Amino acid sequence: MTATKPLYAYSIVPLDFGWQTMPTAEEYRGLLMKDADSVTQGAESVRAFNEFLQRSLDFASEKTVWEGDFREEPRIIVMPGECETVLAVVWKQENNGDTFVVSQVALPWLAAISTD
């Protein structure tokens, strides 16, 4: 999870179903700790994830119409990448339930339906 990877932000119509199939940020932190070979490795993975999450929220604030609140807390999507997994964060804001996705890779199908 390199902090220098580019980010891609999308604002899409409300996503109403499937939230339970994606781990929350807190659940994902637990998975990182469980998967680690040591407490130190787990702590480093969680630190890197927290940086990615904060960077994603900051990026969404700059690039989309996100108003800064949550109807659905951020959920994590894990996708296969070239040599490692890549992440996306998805959440819903209170106003109109607009849904936002910030990803480490371009998601052209979301770009095609983005409302921004």
Backbone as XML, in Angstrom:
<?xml version="1.0"?>
<chain id="A" units="angstrom">
  <residue number="1" name="MET">
    <atom name="N" x="0.848" y="-1.176" z="0.000"/>
    <atom name="CA" x="0.000" y="0.000" z="0.000"/>
    <atom name="C" x="0.892" y="1.238" z="0.000"/>
  </residue>
  <residue number="2" name="THR">
    <atom name="N" x="1.308" y="1.657" z="-1.150"/>
    <atom name="CA" x="2.225" y="2.771" z="-1.247"/>
    <atom name="C" x="1.461" y="4.090" z="-1.299"/>
  </residue>
  <residue number="3" name="ALA">
    <atom name="N" x="1.848" y="5.025" z="-0.460"/>
    <atom name="CA" x="1.139" y="6.304" z="-0.365"/>
    <atom name="C" x="1.268" y="7.124" z="-1.639"/>
  </residue>
  <residue number="4" name="THR">
    <atom name="N" x="2.267" y="6.821" z="-2.460"/>
    <atom name="CA" x="2.483" y="7.626" z="-3.657"/>
    <atom name="C" x="1.698" y="7.124" z="-4.860"/>
  </residue>
  <residue number="5" name="LYS">
    <atom name="N" x="0.958" y="6.032" z="-4.722"/>
    <atom name="CA" x="0.137" y="5.567" z="-5.828"/>
    <atom name="C" x="-0.898" y="6.625" z="-6.155"/>
  </residue>
  <residue number="6" name="PRO">
    <atom name="N" x="-1.206" y="6.789" z="-7.441"/>
    <atom name="CA" x="-2.256" y="7.753" z="-7.786"/>
    <atom name="C" x="-3.608" y="7.272" z="-7.265"/>
  </residue>
  <residue number="7" name="LEU">
    <atom name="N" x="-4.518" y="8.202" z="-7.110"/>
    <atom name="CA" x="-5.873" y="7.879" z="-6.679"/>
    <atom name="C" x="-6.858" y="8.324" z="-7.752"/>
  </residue>
  <residue number="8" name="TYR">
    <atom name="N" x="-7.979" y="7.654" z="-7.802"/>
    <atom name="CA" x="-9.053" y="7.964" z="-8.746"/>
    <atom name="C" x="-10.338" y="8.064" z="-7.944"/>
  </residue>
  <residue number="9" name="ALA">
    <atom name="N" x="-11.098" y="9.134" z="-8.138"/>
    <atom name="CA" x="-12.312" y="9.368" z="-7.354"/>
    <atom name="C" x="-13.530" y="9.384" z="-8.265"/>
  </residue>
  <residue number="10" name="TYR">
    <atom name="N" x="-14.597" y="8.796" z="-7.758"/>
    <atom name="CA" x="-15.850" y="8.717" z="-8.506"/>
    <atom name="C" x="-17.015" y="9.038" z="-7.582"/>
  </residue>
  <residue number="11" name="SER">
    <atom name="N" x="-17.967" y="9.769" z="-8.108"/>
    <atom name="CA" x="-19.221" y="10.043" z="-7.435"/>
    <atom name="C" x="-20.299" y="9.355" z="-8.271"/>
  </residue>
  <residue number="12" name="ILE">
    <atom name="N" x="-21.025" y="8.431" z="-7.662"/>
    <atom name="CA" x="-22.014" y="7.667" z="-8.419"/>
    <atom name="C" x="-23.375" y="7.753" z="-7.727"/>
  </residue>
  <residue number="13" name="VAL">
    <atom name="N" x="-24.400" y="7.311" z="-8.428"/>
    <atom name="CA" x="-25.748" y="7.310" z="-7.849"/>
    <atom name="C" x="-25.747" y="6.421" z="-6.612"/>
  </residue>
  <residue number="14" name="PRO">
    <atom name="N" x="-26.713" y="6.592" z="-5.735"/>
    <atom name="CA" x="-26.719" y="5.813" z="-4.504"/>
    <atom name="C" x="-26.633" y="4.308" z="-4.738"/>
  </residue>
  <residue number="15" name="LEU">
    <atom name="N" x="-25.708" y="3.711" z="-4.035"/>
    <atom name="CA" x="-25.558" y="2.257" z="-4.013"/>
    <atom name="C" x="-26.370" y="1.781" z="-2.816"/>
  </residue>
  <residue number="16" name="ASP">
    <atom name="N" x="-27.425" y="1.025" z="-3.076"/>
    <atom name="CA" x="-28.346" y="0.667" z="-2.000"/>
    <atom name="C" x="-28.175" y="-0.739" z="-1.451"/>
  </residue>
  <residue number="17" name="PHE">
    <atom name="N" x="-27.504" y="-1.609" z="-2.162"/>
    <atom name="CA" x="-27.411" y="-2.998" z="-1.740"/>
    <atom name="C" x="-25.966" y="-3.476" z="-1.748"/>
  </residue>
  <residue number="18" name="GLY">
    <atom name="N" x="-25.669" y="-4.464" z="-0.923"/>
    <atom name="CA" x="-24.361" y="-5.104" z="-0.934"/>
    <atom name="C" x="-23.355" y="-4.560" z="0.053"/>
  </residue>
  <residue number="19" name="TRP">
    <atom name="N" x="-23.743" y="-3.606" z="0.869"/>
    <atom name="CA" x="-22.792" y="-3.005" z="1.808"/>
    <atom name="C" x="-22.202" y="-4.034" z="2.770"/>
  </residue>
  <residue number="20" name="GLN">
    <atom name="N" x="-23.020" y="-4.999" z="3.172"/>
    <atom name="CA" x="-22.572" y="-5.984" z="4.152"/>
    <atom name="C" x="-21.507" y="-6.914" z="3.590"/>
  </residue>
  <residue number="21" name="THR">
    <atom name="N" x="-21.358" y="-6.956" z="2.281"/>
    <atom name="CA" x="-20.364" y="-7.848" z="1.678"/>
    <atom name="C" x="-18.961" y="-7.252" z="1.683"/>
  </residue>
  <residue number="22" name="MET">
    <atom name="N" x="-18.855" y="-5.995" z="2.045"/>
    <atom name="CA" x="-17.549" y="-5.325" z="2.076"/>
    <atom name="C" x="-17.178" y="-5.018" z="3.523"/>
  </residue>
  <residue number="23" name="PRO">
    <atom name="N" x="-15.933" y="-5.293" z="3.920"/>
    <atom name="CA" x="-15.547" y="-4.993" z="5.306"/>
    <atom name="C" x="-15.493" y="-3.487" z="5.550"/>
  </residue>
  <residue number="24" name="THR">
    <atom name="N" x="-15.854" y="-3.111" z="6.777"/>
    <atom name="CA" x="-15.662" y="-1.716" z="7.176"/>
    <atom name="C" x="-14.160" y="-1.465" z="7.316"/>
  </residue>
  <residue number="25" name="ALA">
    <atom name="N" x="-13.785" y="-0.219" z="7.460"/>
    <atom name="CA" x="-12.375" y="0.106" z="7.675"/>
    <atom name="C" x="-11.865" y="-0.577" z="8.941"/>
  </residue>
  <residue number="26" name="GLU">
    <atom name="N" x="-12.668" y="-0.594" z="9.992"/>
    <atom name="CA" x="-12.253" y="-1.232" z="11.242"/>
    <atom name="C" x="-12.082" y="-2.740" z="11.066"/>
  </residue>
  <residue number="27" name="GLU">
    <atom name="N" x="-13.010" y="-3.370" z="10.363"/>
    <atom name="CA" x="-12.879" y="-4.800" z="10.093"/>
    <atom name="C" x="-11.636" y="-5.096" z="9.258"/>
  </residue>
  <residue number="28" name="TYR">
    <atom name="N" x="-11.340" y="-4.220" z="8.292"/>
    <atom name="CA" x="-10.163" y="-4.414" z="7.450"/>
    <atom name="C" x="-8.874" y="-4.300" z="8.280"/>
  </residue>
  <residue number="29" name="ARG">
    <atom name="N" x="-8.855" y="-3.363" z="9.219"/>
    <atom name="CA" x="-7.689" y="-3.262" z="10.115"/>
    <atom name="C" x="-7.479" y="-4.575" z="10.870"/>
  </residue>
  <residue number="30" name="GLY">
    <atom name="N" x="-8.561" y="-5.166" z="11.335"/>
    <atom name="CA" x="-8.473" y="-6.451" z="12.023"/>
    <atom name="C" x="-7.932" y="-7.550" z="11.123"/>
  </residue>
  <residue number="31" name="LEU">
    <atom name="N" x="-8.353" y="-7.543" z="9.867"/>
    <atom name="CA" x="-7.833" y="-8.525" z="8.911"/>
    <atom name="C" x="-6.334" y="-8.336" z="8.686"/>
  </residue>
  <residue number="32" name="LEU">
    <atom name="N" x="-5.892" y="-7.086" z="8.628"/>
    <atom name="CA" x="-4.456" y="-6.828" z="8.465"/>
    <atom name="C" x="-3.662" y="-7.369" z="9.645"/>
  </residue>
  <residue number="33" name="MET">
    <atom name="N" x="-4.168" y="-7.159" z="10.836"/>
    <atom name="CA" x="-3.476" y="-7.661" z="12.026"/>
    <atom name="C" x="-3.468" y="-9.194" z="12.049"/>
  </residue>
  <residue number="34" name="LYS">
    <atom name="N" x="-4.578" y="-9.799" z="11.687"/>
    <atom name="CA" x="-4.686" y="-11.256" z="11.685"/>
    <atom name="C" x="-3.745" y="-11.879" z="10.656"/>
  </residue>
  <residue number="35" name="ASP">
    <atom name="N" x="-3.568" y="-11.235" z="9.523"/>
    <atom name="CA" x="-2.751" y="-11.763" z="8.429"/>
    <atom name="C" x="-1.253" y="-11.540" z="8.644"/>
  </residue>
  <residue number="36" name="ALA">
    <atom name="N" x="-0.892" y="-10.682" z="9.571"/>
    <atom name="CA" x="0.514" y="-10.310" z="9.769"/>
    <atom name="C" x="1.295" y="-11.434" z="10.445"/>
  </residue>
  <residue number="37" name="ASP">
    <atom name="N" x="2.581" y="-11.496" z="10.139"/>
    <atom name="CA" x="3.478" y="-12.472" z="10.759"/>
    <atom name="C" x="3.905" y="-12.046" z="12.160"/>
  </residue>
  <residue number="38" name="SER">
    <atom name="N" x="3.775" y="-10.750" z="12.451"/>
    <atom name="CA" x="4.164" y="-10.243" z="13.763"/>
    <atom name="C" x="3.316" y="-9.025" z="14.093"/>
  </residue>
  <residue number="39" name="VAL">
    <atom name="N" x="3.314" y="-8.661" z="15.358"/>
    <atom name="CA" x="2.591" y="-7.460" z="15.784"/>
    <atom name="C" x="3.172" y="-6.238" z="15.094"/>
  </residue>
  <residue number="40" name="THR">
    <atom name="N" x="4.486" y="-6.197" z="14.967"/>
    <atom name="CA" x="5.142" y="-5.056" z="14.312"/>
    <atom name="C" x="4.707" y="-4.944" z="12.853"/>
  </residue>
  <residue number="41" name="GLN">
    <atom name="N" x="4.688" y="-6.069" z="12.138"/>
    <atom name="CA" x="4.256" y="-6.057" z="10.746"/>
    <atom name="C" x="2.791" y="-5.630" z="10.646"/>
  </residue>
  <residue number="42" name="GLY">
    <atom name="N" x="1.967" y="-6.147" z="11.542"/>
    <atom name="CA" x="0.561" y="-5.772" z="11.539"/>
    <atom name="C" x="0.363" y="-4.291" z="11.798"/>
  </residue>
  <residue number="43" name="ALA">
    <atom name="N" x="1.101" y="-3.764" z="12.766"/>
    <atom name="CA" x="0.998" y="-2.337" z="13.084"/>
    <atom name="C" x="1.422" y="-1.488" z="11.894"/>
  </residue>
  <residue number="44" name="GLU">
    <atom name="N" x="2.446" y="-1.912" z="11.177"/>
    <atom name="CA" x="2.899" y="-1.168" z="10.001"/>
    <atom name="C" x="1.849" y="-1.224" z="8.891"/>
  </residue>
  <residue number="45" name="SER">
    <atom name="N" x="1.230" y="-2.380" z="8.710"/>
    <atom name="CA" x="0.170" y="-2.509" z="7.704"/>
    <atom name="C" x="-1.020" y="-1.619" z="8.044"/>
  </residue>
  <residue number="46" name="VAL">
    <atom name="N" x="-1.394" y="-1.584" z="9.314"/>
    <atom name="CA" x="-2.505" y="-0.734" z="9.752"/>
    <atom name="C" x="-2.149" y="0.736" z="9.570"/>
  </residue>
  <residue number="47" name="ARG">
    <atom name="N" x="-0.929" y="1.117" z="9.906"/>
    <atom name="CA" x="-0.494" y="2.507" z="9.726"/>
    <atom name="C" x="-0.585" y="2.903" z="8.252"/>
  </residue>
  <residue number="48" name="ALA">
    <atom name="N" x="-0.083" y="2.039" z="7.359"/>
    <atom name="CA" x="-0.129" y="2.337" z="5.923"/>
    <atom name="C" x="-1.574" y="2.418" z="5.430"/>
  </residue>
  <residue number="49" name="PHE">
    <atom name="N" x="-2.424" y="1.533" z="5.929"/>
    <atom name="CA" x="-3.829" y="1.576" z="5.544"/>
    <atom name="C" x="-4.491" y="2.865" z="6.018"/>
  </residue>
  <residue number="50" name="ASN">
    <atom name="N" x="-4.236" y="3.247" z="7.261"/>
    <atom name="CA" x="-4.810" y="4.493" z="7.787"/>
    <atom name="C" x="-4.392" y="5.684" z="6.947"/>
  </residue>
  <residue number="51" name="GLU">
    <atom name="N" x="-3.138" y="5.710" z="6.507"/>
    <atom name="CA" x="-2.674" y="6.795" z="5.629"/>
    <atom name="C" x="-3.425" y="6.774" z="4.305"/>
  </residue>
  <residue number="52" name="PHE">
    <atom name="N" x="-3.592" y="5.577" z="3.733"/>
    <atom name="CA" x="-4.345" y="5.453" z="2.484"/>
    <atom name="C" x="-5.781" y="5.937" z="2.662"/>
  </residue>
  <residue number="53" name="LEU">
    <atom name="N" x="-6.430" y="5.518" z="3.750"/>
    <atom name="CA" x="-7.811" y="5.909" z="3.993"/>
    <atom name="C" x="-7.940" y="7.422" z="4.133"/>
  </residue>
  <residue number="54" name="GLN">
    <atom name="N" x="-7.081" y="8.036" z="4.926"/>
    <atom name="CA" x="-7.145" y="9.487" z="5.104"/>
    <atom name="C" x="-6.864" y="10.214" z="3.794"/>
  </residue>
  <residue number="55" name="ARG">
    <atom name="N" x="-5.876" y="9.731" z="3.072"/>
    <atom name="CA" x="-5.543" y="10.333" z="1.768"/>
    <atom name="C" x="-6.734" y="10.212" z="0.808"/>
  </residue>
  <residue number="56" name="SER">
    <atom name="N" x="-7.430" y="9.082" z="0.850"/>
    <atom name="CA" x="-8.600" y="8.872" z="-0.013"/>
    <atom name="C" x="-9.721" y="9.844" z="0.326"/>
  </residue>
  <residue number="57" name="LEU">
    <atom name="N" x="-9.991" y="10.028" z="1.611"/>
    <atom name="CA" x="-11.046" y="10.958" z="2.025"/>
    <atom name="C" x="-10.680" y="12.392" z="1.665"/>
  </residue>
  <residue number="58" name="ASP">
    <atom name="N" x="-9.422" y="12.758" z="1.862"/>
    <atom name="CA" x="-8.957" y="14.098" z="1.480"/>
    <atom name="C" x="-9.093" y="14.303" z="-0.028"/>
  </residue>
  <residue number="59" name="PHE">
    <atom name="N" x="-8.725" y="13.278" z="-0.795"/>
    <atom name="CA" x="-8.797" y="13.352" z="-2.254"/>
    <atom name="C" x="-10.243" y="13.520" z="-2.700"/>
  </residue>
  <residue number="60" name="ALA">
    <atom name="N" x="-11.151" y="12.766" z="-2.085"/>
    <atom name="CA" x="-12.570" y="12.886" z="-2.429"/>
    <atom name="C" x="-13.095" y="14.282" z="-2.126"/>
  </residue>
  <residue number="61" name="SER">
    <atom name="N" x="-12.628" y="14.870" z="-1.038"/>
    <atom name="CA" x="-13.048" y="16.239" z="-0.698"/>
    <atom name="C" x="-12.640" y="17.232" z="-1.772"/>
  </residue>
  <residue number="62" name="GLU">
    <atom name="N" x="-11.506" y="16.993" z="-2.393"/>
    <atom name="CA" x="-10.997" y="17.890" z="-3.437"/>
    <atom name="C" x="-11.630" y="17.631" z="-4.800"/>
  </residue>
  <residue number="63" name="LYS">
    <atom name="N" x="-11.903" y="16.365" z="-5.110"/>
    <atom name="CA" x="-12.269" y="15.986" z="-6.480"/>
    <atom name="C" x="-13.741" y="15.690" z="-6.704"/>
  </residue>
  <residue number="64" name="THR">
    <atom name="N" x="-14.532" y="15.590" z="-5.635"/>
    <atom name="CA" x="-15.949" y="15.260" z="-5.799"/>
    <atom name="C" x="-16.793" y="16.252" z="-5.009"/>
  </residue>
  <residue number="65" name="VAL">
    <atom name="N" x="-18.093" y="16.010" z="-5.011"/>
    <atom name="CA" x="-19.020" y="16.872" z="-4.273"/>
    <atom name="C" x="-19.360" y="16.302" z="-2.899"/>
  </residue>
  <residue number="66" name="TRP">
    <atom name="N" x="-18.514" y="15.405" z="-2.386"/>
    <atom name="CA" x="-18.739" y="14.835" z="-1.056"/>
    <atom name="C" x="-18.794" y="15.956" z="-0.029"/>
  </residue>
  <residue number="67" name="GLU">
    <atom name="N" x="-19.803" y="15.917" z="0.836"/>
    <atom name="CA" x="-20.022" y="16.964" z="1.833"/>
    <atom name="C" x="-19.343" y="16.680" z="3.171"/>
  </residue>
  <residue number="68" name="GLY">
    <atom name="N" x="-18.617" y="15.569" z="3.258"/>
    <atom name="CA" x="-17.831" y="15.287" z="4.448"/>
    <atom name="C" x="-18.518" y="14.450" z="5.516"/>
  </residue>
  <residue number="69" name="ASP">
    <atom name="N" x="-19.716" y="13.925" z="5.226"/>
    <atom name="CA" x="-20.397" y="13.098" z="6.218"/>
    <atom name="C" x="-20.603" y="11.695" z="5.660"/>
  </residue>
  <residue number="70" name="PHE">
    <atom name="N" x="-21.120" y="10.814" z="6.521"/>
    <atom name="CA" x="-21.313" y="9.421" z="6.133"/>
    <atom name="C" x="-22.711" y="8.947" z="6.505"/>
  </residue>
  <residue number="71" name="ARG">
    <atom name="N" x="-23.410" y="8.369" z="5.552"/>
    <atom name="CA" x="-24.614" y="7.591" z="5.860"/>
    <atom name="C" x="-24.182" y="6.140" z="6.053"/>
  </residue>
  <residue number="72" name="GLU">
    <atom name="N" x="-23.318" y="5.687" z="5.189"/>
    <atom name="CA" x="-22.677" y="4.377" z="5.327"/>
    <atom name="C" x="-21.204" y="4.639" z="5.565"/>
  </residue>
  <residue number="73" name="GLU">
    <atom name="N" x="-20.653" y="4.054" z="6.618"/>
    <atom name="CA" x="-19.242" y="4.252" z="6.909"/>
    <atom name="C" x="-18.394" y="3.669" z="5.784"/>
  </residue>
  <residue number="74" name="PRO">
    <atom name="N" x="-17.182" y="4.147" z="5.644"/>
    <atom name="CA" x="-16.330" y="3.647" z="4.565"/>
    <atom name="C" x="-16.163" y="2.129" z="4.620"/>
  </residue>
  <residue number="75" name="ARG">
    <atom name="N" x="-16.303" y="1.536" z="3.460"/>
    <atom name="CA" x="-16.102" y="0.101" z="3.280"/>
    <atom name="C" x="-14.907" y="-0.086" z="2.339"/>
  </residue>
  <residue number="76" name="ILE">
    <atom name="N" x="-14.275" y="-1.230" z="2.449"/>
    <atom name="CA" x="-13.050" y="-1.476" z="1.698"/>
    <atom name="C" x="-13.296" y="-2.547" z="0.641"/>
  </residue>
  <residue number="77" name="ILE">
    <atom name="N" x="-12.767" y="-2.291" z="-0.545"/>
    <atom name="CA" x="-12.799" y="-3.245" z="-1.641"/>
    <atom name="C" x="-11.352" y="-3.633" z="-1.924"/>
  </residue>
  <residue number="78" name="VAL">
    <atom name="N" x="-11.083" y="-4.927" z="-1.972"/>
    <atom name="CA" x="-9.741" y="-5.435" z="-2.271"/>
    <atom name="C" x="-9.790" y="-6.069" z="-3.651"/>
  </residue>
  <residue number="79" name="MET">
    <atom name="N" x="-8.883" y="-5.632" z="-4.530"/>
    <atom name="CA" x="-8.844" y="-6.139" z="-5.900"/>
    <atom name="C" x="-7.446" y="-6.649" z="-6.227"/>
  </residue>
  <residue number="80" name="PRO">
    <atom name="N" x="-7.341" y="-7.598" z="-7.134"/>
    <atom name="CA" x="-6.006" y="-8.052" z="-7.520"/>
    <atom name="C" x="-5.297" y="-6.975" z="-8.323"/>
  </residue>
  <residue number="81" name="GLY">
    <atom name="N" x="-4.006" y="-6.835" z="-8.068"/>
    <atom name="CA" x="-3.174" y="-5.910" z="-8.818"/>
    <atom name="C" x="-2.068" y="-6.679" z="-9.513"/>
  </residue>
  <residue number="82" name="GLU">
    <atom name="N" x="-1.073" y="-5.960" z="-9.971"/>
    <atom name="CA" x="0.017" y="-6.613" z="-10.714"/>
    <atom name="C" x="0.799" y="-7.582" z="-9.831"/>
  </residue>
  <residue number="83" name="CYS">
    <atom name="N" x="1.278" y="-7.139" z="-8.704"/>
    <atom name="CA" x="2.057" y="-7.996" z="-7.795"/>
    <atom name="C" x="1.518" y="-7.978" z="-6.376"/>
  </residue>
  <residue number="84" name="GLU">
    <atom name="N" x="0.528" y="-7.152" z="-6.137"/>
    <atom name="CA" x="-0.062" y="-7.046" z="-4.814"/>
    <atom name="C" x="-1.507" y="-6.608" z="-4.979"/>
  </residue>
  <residue number="85" name="THR">
    <atom name="N" x="-2.256" y="-6.699" z="-3.904"/>
    <atom name="CA" x="-3.639" y="-6.249" z="-3.984"/>
    <atom name="C" x="-3.688" y="-4.724" z="-4.002"/>
  </residue>
  <residue number="86" name="VAL">
    <atom name="N" x="-4.731" y="-4.198" z="-4.580"/>
    <atom name="CA" x="-4.982" y="-2.761" z="-4.579"/>
    <atom name="C" x="-6.324" y="-2.533" z="-3.895"/>
  </residue>
  <residue number="87" name="LEU">
    <atom name="N" x="-6.495" y="-1.353" z="-3.367"/>
    <atom name="CA" x="-7.673" y="-1.048" z="-2.562"/>
    <atom name="C" x="-8.535" y="0.037" z="-3.178"/>
  </residue>
  <residue number="88" name="ALA">
    <atom name="N" x="-9.784" y="-0.007" z="-2.806"/>
    <atom name="CA" x="-10.717" y="1.082" z="-3.060"/>
    <atom name="C" x="-11.535" y="1.272" z="-1.793"/>
  </residue>
  <residue number="89" name="VAL">
    <atom name="N" x="-11.982" y="2.492" z="-1.582"/>
    <atom name="CA" x="-12.838" y="2.832" z="-0.457"/>
    <atom name="C" x="-14.166" y="3.290" z="-1.038"/>
  </residue>
  <residue number="90" name="VAL">
    <atom name="N" x="-15.259" y="2.825" z="-0.476"/>
    <atom name="CA" x="-16.584" y="3.234" z="-0.927"/>
    <atom name="C" x="-17.403" y="3.645" z="0.287"/>
  </residue>
  <residue number="91" name="TRP">
    <atom name="N" x="-18.150" y="4.740" z="0.154"/>
    <atom name="CA" x="-19.014" y="5.196" z="1.238"/>
    <atom name="C" x="-20.150" y="6.010" z="0.656"/>
  </residue>
  <residue number="92" name="LYS">
    <atom name="N" x="-21.127" y="6.247" z="1.510"/>
    <atom name="CA" x="-22.332" y="6.964" z="1.137"/>
    <atom name="C" x="-22.473" y="8.170" z="2.050"/>
  </residue>
  <residue number="93" name="GLN">
    <atom name="N" x="-22.829" y="9.310" z="1.469"/>
    <atom name="CA" x="-23.073" y="10.487" z="2.308"/>
    <atom name="C" x="-24.551" y="10.582" z="2.636"/>
  </residue>
  <residue number="94" name="GLU">
    <atom name="N" x="-24.850" y="11.349" z="3.665"/>
    <atom name="CA" x="-26.227" y="11.488" z="4.138"/>
    <atom name="C" x="-27.119" y="12.143" z="3.082"/>
  </residue>
  <residue number="95" name="ASN">
    <atom name="N" x="-26.674" y="13.217" z="2.476"/>
    <atom name="CA" x="-27.467" y="13.967" z="1.507"/>
    <atom name="C" x="-27.682" y="13.154" z="0.240"/>
  </residue>
  <residue number="96" name="ASN">
    <atom name="N" x="-28.903" y="12.746" z="-0.007"/>
    <atom name="CA" x="-29.302" y="11.995" z="-1.189"/>
    <atom name="C" x="-28.677" y="10.610" z="-1.277"/>
  </residue>
  <residue number="97" name="GLY">
    <atom name="N" x="-27.871" y="10.225" z="-0.319"/>
    <atom name="CA" x="-27.239" y="8.914" z="-0.366"/>
    <atom name="C" x="-26.194" y="8.777" z="-1.451"/>
  </residue>
  <residue number="98" name="ASP">
    <atom name="N" x="-25.718" y="9.923" z="-1.959"/>
    <atom name="CA" x="-24.697" y="9.855" z="-3.006"/>
    <atom name="C" x="-23.552" y="8.960" z="-2.547"/>
  </residue>
  <residue number="99" name="THR">
    <atom name="N" x="-23.034" y="8.169" z="-3.457"/>
    <atom name="CA" x="-21.994" y="7.197" z="-3.152"/>
    <atom name="C" x="-20.686" y="7.635" z="-3.785"/>
  </residue>
  <residue number="100" name="PHE">
    <atom name="N" x="-19.608" y="7.422" z="-3.049"/>
    <atom name="CA" x="-18.279" y="7.833" z="-3.495"/>
    <atom name="C" x="-17.335" y="6.647" z="-3.451"/>
  </residue>
  <residue number="101" name="VAL">
    <atom name="N" x="-16.464" y="6.581" z="-4.436"/>
    <atom name="CA" x="-15.457" y="5.530" z="-4.519"/>
    <atom name="C" x="-14.125" y="6.201" z="-4.803"/>
  </residue>
  <residue number="102" name="VAL">
    <atom name="N" x="-13.116" y="5.852" z="-4.029"/>
    <atom name="CA" x="-11.746" y="6.282" z="-4.309"/>
    <atom name="C" x="-10.921" y="5.016" z="-4.415"/>
  </residue>
  <residue number="103" name="SER">
    <atom name="N" x="-10.185" y="4.907" z="-5.520"/>
    <atom name="CA" x="-9.457" y="3.684" z="-5.818"/>
    <atom name="C" x="-8.000" y="3.973" z="-6.162"/>
  </residue>
  <residue number="104" name="GLN">
    <atom name="N" x="-7.163" y="2.958" z="-5.924"/>
    <atom name="CA" x="-5.756" y="3.040" z="-6.309"/>
    <atom name="C" x="-5.559" y="2.728" z="-7.789"/>
  </residue>
  <residue number="105" name="VAL">
    <atom name="N" x="-6.592" y="2.248" z="-8.457"/>
    <atom name="CA" x="-6.544" y="1.969" z="-9.890"/>
    <atom name="C" x="-7.759" y="2.599" z="-10.549"/>
  </residue>
  <residue number="106" name="ALA">
    <atom name="N" x="-7.629" y="2.919" z="-11.815"/>
    <atom name="CA" x="-8.759" y="3.474" z="-12.555"/>
    <atom name="C" x="-9.851" y="2.416" z="-12.684"/>
  </residue>
  <residue number="107" name="LEU">
    <atom name="N" x="-11.084" y="2.851" z="-12.536"/>
    <atom name="CA" x="-12.254" y="1.977" z="-12.668"/>
    <atom name="C" x="-13.137" y="2.568" z="-13.773"/>
  </residue>
  <residue number="108" name="PRO">
    <atom name="N" x="-12.831" y="2.242" z="-15.026"/>
    <atom name="CA" x="-13.503" y="2.909" z="-16.148"/>
    <atom name="C" x="-15.016" y="2.754" z="-16.155"/>
  </residue>
  <residue number="109" name="TRP">
    <atom name="N" x="-15.545" y="1.653" z="-15.639"/>
    <atom name="CA" x="-16.993" y="1.490" z="-15.599"/>
    <atom name="C" x="-17.638" y="2.476" z="-14.642"/>
  </residue>
  <residue number="110" name="LEU">
    <atom name="N" x="-16.902" y="2.898" z="-13.601"/>
    <atom name="CA" x="-17.426" y="3.929" z="-12.716"/>
    <atom name="C" x="-17.274" y="5.312" z="-13.333"/>
  </residue>
  <residue number="111" name="ALA">
    <atom name="N" x="-16.189" y="5.514" z="-14.064"/>
    <atom name="CA" x="-16.009" y="6.801" z="-14.756"/>
    <atom name="C" x="-17.172" y="7.031" z="-15.726"/>
  </residue>
  <residue number="112" name="ALA">
    <atom name="N" x="-17.646" y="5.963" z="-16.354"/>
    <atom name="CA" x="-18.740" y="6.083" z="-17.322"/>
    <atom name="C" x="-20.055" y="6.488" z="-16.664"/>
  </residue>
  <residue number="113" name="ILE">
    <atom name="N" x="-20.233" y="6.186" z="-15.372"/>
    <atom name="CA" x="-21.499" y="6.525" z="-14.699"/>
    <atom name="C" x="-21.320" y="7.587" z="-13.628"/>
  </residue>
  <residue number="114" name="SER">
    <atom name="N" x="-20.126" y="8.160" z="-13.535"/>
    <atom name="CA" x="-19.851" y="9.157" z="-12.508"/>
    <atom name="C" x="-20.742" y="10.369" z="-12.689"/>
  </residue>
  <residue number="115" name="THR">
    <atom name="N" x="-21.238" y="10.905" z="-11.586"/>
    <atom name="CA" x="-22.134" y="12.049" z="-11.637"/>
    <atom name="C" x="-21.406" y="13.385" z="-11.522"/>
  </residue>
  <residue number="116" name="ASP">
    <atom name="N" x="-20.092" y="13.360" z="-11.334"/>
    <atom name="CA" x="-19.306" y="14.616" z="-11.260"/>
    <atom name="C" x="-18.999" y="15.149" z="-12.641"/>
  </residue>
</chain>
